[in-house]
Amino acid sequence: MIPRHQMELDFDNSPRMPRAGRRPRRVACAAWWFEQMHLAVERATAWRPAVPPPRPEQCAFTLAPGKP
């Protein structure tokens, strides 16, 4: 059986999540995360390369003929 009339969807009675209850929790989680990142930066040690830098290398550039 195929209905021949238009269906209506009613969204007025649908249950909604209260937005006010979610925001403080998100802000608290974000504050906790940024606090953890600040602590990680404060506790970081100075980075030193494992290998010493290479010795300087002297090289000569050849100029095109006729250029001083």
MDTraj code that builds the backbone (N, CA, C; nanometers):
import mdtraj as md
import numpy as np

residues = "MET ILE PRO ARG HIS GLN MET GLU LEU ASP PHE ASP ASN SER PRO ARG MET PRO ARG ALA GLY ARG ARG PRO ARG ARG VAL ALA CYS ALA ALA TRP TRP PHE GLU GLN MET HIS LEU ALA VAL GLU ARG ALA THR ALA TRP ARG PRO ALA VAL PRO PRO PRO ARG PRO GLU GLN CYS ALA PHE THR LEU ALA PRO GLY LYS PRO".split()
xyz = np.array([
    [0.0845, -0.1174, 0.0000],
    [0.0000, 0.0000, 0.0000],
    [0.0894, 0.1241, 0.0000],
    [0.0684, 0.2140, -0.0927],
    [0.1464, 0.3354, -0.1066],
    [0.0623, 0.4531, -0.0592],
    [0.1114, 0.5267, 0.0422],
    [0.0349, 0.6439, 0.0863],
    [0.0418, 0.7537, -0.0192],
    [-0.0706, 0.8180, -0.0428],
    [-0.0775, 0.9208, -0.1450],
    [-0.0833, 1.0620, -0.0859],
    [-0.0605, 1.0734, 0.0405],
    [-0.0573, 1.2074, 0.1012],
    [0.0837, 1.2381, 0.1511],
    [0.1122, 1.3656, 0.1702],
    [0.2447, 1.4091, 0.2109],
    [0.2654, 1.3821, 0.3597],
    [0.3827, 1.3276, 0.3917],
    [0.4142, 1.3028, 0.5317],
    [0.4639, 1.4311, 0.5961],
    [0.4349, 1.4468, 0.7224],
    [0.4813, 1.5619, 0.7970],
    [0.5740, 1.5145, 0.9076],
    [0.6860, 1.5831, 0.9205],
    [0.7785, 1.5542, 1.0291],
    [0.7717, 1.6688, 1.1279],
    [0.7508, 1.6354, 1.2518],
    [0.7377, 1.7367, 1.3554],
    [0.8610, 1.7328, 1.4443],
    [0.9364, 1.8417, 1.4469],
    [1.0571, 1.8475, 1.5284],
    [1.0357, 1.9255, 1.6577],
    [0.9153, 1.9763, 1.6810],
    [0.8906, 2.0570, 1.8000],
    [0.8919, 1.9735, 1.9270],
    [0.8533, 1.8487, 1.9205],
    [0.8436, 1.7655, 2.0399],
    [0.9638, 1.6737, 2.0574],
    [1.0674, 1.6917, 1.9778],
    [1.1838, 1.6043, 1.9885],
    [1.2646, 1.6401, 2.1136],
    [1.3198, 1.5400, 2.1818],
    [1.3998, 1.5706, 2.3016],
    [1.5311, 1.6377, 2.2622],
    [1.5711, 1.7349, 2.3377],
    [1.6931, 1.8095, 2.3089],
    [1.7890, 1.7990, 2.4270],
    [1.9163, 1.8014, 2.3941],
    [2.0181, 1.8058, 2.4986],
    [2.0324, 1.9512, 2.5416],
    [2.0334, 1.9766, 2.6687],
    [2.0546, 2.1152, 2.7109],
    [2.1977, 2.1576, 2.6802],
    [2.2136, 2.2640, 2.6050],
    [2.3466, 2.3094, 2.5643],
    [2.4210, 2.3720, 2.6820],
    [2.3483, 2.4285, 2.7765],
    [2.4135, 2.4957, 2.8883],
    [2.4939, 2.3966, 2.9728],
    [2.4496, 2.2719, 2.9814],
    [2.5199, 2.1736, 3.0632],
    [2.6463, 2.1223, 2.9977],
    [2.6559, 2.1289, 2.8663],
    [2.7722, 2.0751, 2.7966],
    [2.8887, 2.1728, 2.7929],
    [2.8609, 2.3009, 2.7816],
    [2.9676, 2.3991, 2.7633],
    [3.0654, 2.4064, 2.8802],
    [3.0203, 2.4142, 3.0045],
    [3.1185, 2.4218, 3.1134],
    [3.2124, 2.3008, 3.1161],
    [3.1619, 2.1847, 3.0827],
    [3.2476, 2.0664, 3.0822],
    [3.3527, 2.0767, 2.9729],
    [3.3137, 2.1262, 2.8556],
    [3.4100, 2.1427, 2.7461],
    [3.5171, 2.2435, 2.7828],
    [3.4764, 2.3526, 2.8480],
    [3.5727, 2.4548, 2.8881],
    [3.6678, 2.3976, 2.9918],
    [3.6157, 2.3186, 3.0848],
    [3.7004, 2.2585, 3.1875],
    [3.7994, 2.1606, 3.1249],
    [3.7547, 2.0809, 3.0285],
    [3.8446, 1.9862, 2.9614],
    [3.9524, 2.0612, 2.8831],
    [3.9150, 2.1682, 2.8172],
    [4.0129, 2.2469, 2.7410],
    [4.1129, 2.3117, 2.8361],
    [4.0656, 2.3632, 2.9475],
    [4.1560, 2.4252, 3.0441],
    [4.2547, 2.3227, 3.0982],
    [4.2060, 2.2021, 3.1273],
    [4.2943, 2.0957, 3.1751],
    [4.3987, 2.0619, 3.0693],
    [4.3582, 2.0501, 2.9439],
    [4.4510, 2.0147, 2.8362],
    [4.5608, 2.1203, 2.8206],
    [4.5227, 2.2479, 2.8192],
    [4.6218, 2.3534, 2.8039],
    [4.7142, 2.3611, 2.9245],
    [4.6634, 2.3331, 3.0431],
    [4.7491, 2.3287, 3.1616],
    [4.8528, 2.2182, 3.1478],
    [4.8115, 2.1023, 3.0966],
    [4.9064, 1.9924, 3.0754],
    [5.0136, 2.0312, 2.9736],
    [4.9739, 2.1015, 2.8676],
    [5.0711, 2.1429, 2.7661],
    [5.1690, 2.2467, 2.8225],
    [5.1193, 2.3393, 2.9061],
    [5.2081, 2.4372, 2.9686],
    [5.3090, 2.3671, 3.0599],
    [5.2644, 2.2678, 3.1355],
    [5.3556, 2.1936, 3.2219],
    [5.4596, 2.1187, 3.1401],
    [5.4195, 2.0605, 3.0290],
    [5.5144, 1.9875, 2.9448],
    [5.6213, 2.0814, 2.8902],
    [5.5829, 2.2027, 2.8514],
    [5.6803, 2.2989, 2.7998],
    [5.7737, 2.3445, 2.9113],
    [5.7199, 2.3693, 3.0296],
    [5.8032, 2.4137, 3.1414],
    [5.9035, 2.3067, 3.1833],
    [5.8660, 2.1799, 3.1753],
    [5.9530, 2.0703, 3.2186],
    [6.0478, 2.0225, 3.1092],
    [6.0362, 2.0769, 2.9910],
    [6.1203, 2.0316, 2.8796],
    [6.2658, 2.0675, 2.9074],
    [6.3537, 1.9779, 2.8661],
    [6.4968, 2.0032, 2.8836],
    [6.5536, 2.0612, 2.7543],
    [6.6710, 2.1228, 2.7675],
    [6.7358, 2.1791, 2.6491],
    [6.7768, 2.0651, 2.5566],
    [6.7543, 2.0819, 2.4314],
    [6.7866, 1.9790, 2.3321],
    [6.9288, 1.9967, 2.2853],
    [7.0037, 1.8884, 2.2862],
    [7.1397, 1.8902, 2.2339],
    [7.1496, 1.7853, 2.1255],
    [7.2108, 1.8186, 2.0113],
    [7.2224, 1.7188, 1.9055],
    [7.3142, 1.6049, 1.9487],
    [7.2845, 1.4841, 1.9019],
    [7.3643, 1.3673, 1.9376],
    [7.4975, 1.3667, 1.8645],
    [7.5052, 1.4298, 1.7496],
    [7.6261, 1.4308, 1.6677],
    [7.6790, 1.5737, 1.6621],
    [7.8112, 1.5911, 1.6789],
    [7.8633, 1.7289, 1.6690],
    [7.8457, 1.7826, 1.5276],
    [7.8400, 1.9150, 1.5131],
    [7.8227, 1.9717, 1.3787],
    [7.9440, 1.9400, 1.2909],
    [7.9263, 1.9277, 1.1614],
    [8.0395, 1.8958, 1.0731],
    [8.1379, 2.0124, 1.0668],
    [8.2606, 1.9791, 1.0290],
    [8.3626, 2.0825, 1.0142],
    [8.3261, 2.1731, 0.8974],
    [8.3644, 2.2992, 0.9032],
    [8.3373, 2.3877, 0.7899],
    [8.4124, 2.3400, 0.6652],
    [8.3513, 2.3567, 0.5541],
    [8.4115, 2.3122, 0.4283],
    [8.4366, 2.4338, 0.3410],
    [8.5597, 2.4428, 0.2904],
    [8.5935, 2.5550, 0.2037],
    [8.5716, 2.5111, 0.0596],
    [8.5030, 2.5925, -0.0156],
    [8.4791, 2.5601, -0.1558],
    [8.5049, 2.6852, -0.2388],
    [8.5377, 2.6646, -0.3637],
    [8.5655, 2.7749, -0.4544],
    [8.4599, 2.7783, -0.5626],
    [8.4124, 2.8969, -0.5952],
    [8.3141, 2.9136, -0.7018],
    [8.3870, 2.9596, -0.8288],
    [8.3558, 2.8973, -0.9348],
    [8.4145, 2.9420, -1.0610],
    [8.3183, 3.0388, -1.1260],
    [8.3746, 3.1497, -1.1716],
    [8.2909, 3.2505, -1.2369],
    [8.2841, 3.2234, -1.3857],
    [8.1821, 3.2704, -1.4479],
    [8.1669, 3.2547, -1.5910],
    [8.2793, 3.3316, -1.6613],
    [8.3259, 3.2869, -1.7792],
    [8.4349, 3.3581, -1.8480],
    [8.3964, 3.5031, -1.8760],
    [8.4928, 3.5916, -1.8556],
    [8.4705, 3.7331, -1.8830],
    [8.4122, 3.8087, -1.7637],
    [8.3801, 3.7425, -1.6558],
    [8.3264, 3.8101, -1.5364],
    [8.4400, 3.8268, -1.4364],
    [8.4584, 3.9445, -1.3799],
    [8.5655, 3.9648, -1.2816],
    [8.5357, 3.8981, -1.1500],
])
top = md.Topology()
chain = top.add_chain()
for i, resn in enumerate(residues, 1):
    res = top.add_residue(resn, chain, resSeq=i)
    for name in ("N", "CA", "C"):
        top.add_atom(name, md.element.get_by_symbol(name[0]), res)
traj = md.Trajectory(xyz[None], top)
